Amino acid sequence: MLHINFTDGDGDIGLDAGDTNPPYNIGSEYHDNAFVKYYYQNPTGNFVMIDTTGPTINFDGTFSYRLPVITPEGKDKALKGEMIFTLKAAGGPYHRDDTVQYEVYIYDRALNKSNVVRTETIIF
């Protein structure tokens, strides 16, 4: 699991299950609103994003999620909290890596991209 702290001044994070019209339609880059990119340390010591896109495996190193609406009631819409991501895929060609980093960002309902945060190095 990956834990990420966040703050949002507008309180417009998340999508309802019924949010399927453009720009949130299936196939749109905004259908999912949270993204976790997987980086592994290659033999030269650099962190690179995996890409195993091909005829039998289709994983470009990005896990995508659809966060639910978490807008607070009342006048003050500011949010502060923690997002916990359970990485969708376990095993596979990237499971062999023992030193990794993750990069996380989200889109709010106004399609504003958050800051991109990167974890410290994680050694398994």
TAVEN-V939105 format. One record per pair of residues at least 6 apart in sequence whose C-alpha atoms are under 8 Angstrom apart, sorted by the first residue. I is the first residue (numbers start at 1). J is the second residue. If there is no record, write none. Layout:
I;J
I;J
This chain:
1;84
1;85
1;86
1;87
2;84
2;85
2;86
2;87
3;82
3;83
3;84
3;85
4;82
4;83
4;84
5;80
5;81
5;82
5;83
6;79
6;80
6;81
6;82
6;83
7;78
7;79
7;80
7;81
8;78
8;79
8;80
9;77
9;78
9;79
10;77
10;78
10;79
11;70
11;71
11;72
11;77
11;78
11;79
12;69
12;70
12;71
12;77
12;108
12;109
12;110
13;67
13;68
13;69
13;70
13;71
13;107
13;108
13;109
14;33
14;66
14;67
14;68
14;69
14;70
14;71
14;108
14;109
15;33
15;66
15;67
15;68
15;69
15;109
16;68
16;69
17;68
19;25
20;26
20;31
22;28
23;30
23;31
24;30
24;31
24;32
25;31
30;107
30;111
31;66
32;64
32;65
32;66
32;67
33;64
33;65
33;66
33;67
33;106
33;107
33;108
34;64
34;65
34;66
34;67
34;104
34;105
34;106
34;107
35;62
35;63
35;64
35;65
35;104
35;105
35;106
36;62
36;63
36;64
36;102
36;103
36;104
36;105
37;49
37;61
37;62
37;63
37;102
37;103
37;104
38;49
38;50
38;61
38;62
38;63
38;100
38;101
38;102
38;103
39;47
39;48
39;49
39;50
39;61
39;100
39;101
39;102
39;103
40;47
40;48
40;49
40;50
40;97
40;98
40;99
40;100
40;101
41;47
41;48
41;97
41;99
41;100
42;48
47;100
47;101
49;60
49;61
50;60
50;61
50;94
51;59
51;60
51;61
52;58
52;59
52;60
52;61
52;93
53;59
53;60
63;87
63;88
71;77
71;79
72;78
72;79
98;122
98;123
98;124
99;121
99;122
99;123
99;124
100;121
100;122
100;123
101;118
101;119
101;120
101;121
101;122
102;118
102;119
103;116
103;117
103;118
103;119
104;116
104;117
104;118
105;113
105;114
105;115
105;116
105;117
106;113
106;114
107;113
107;114
108;114
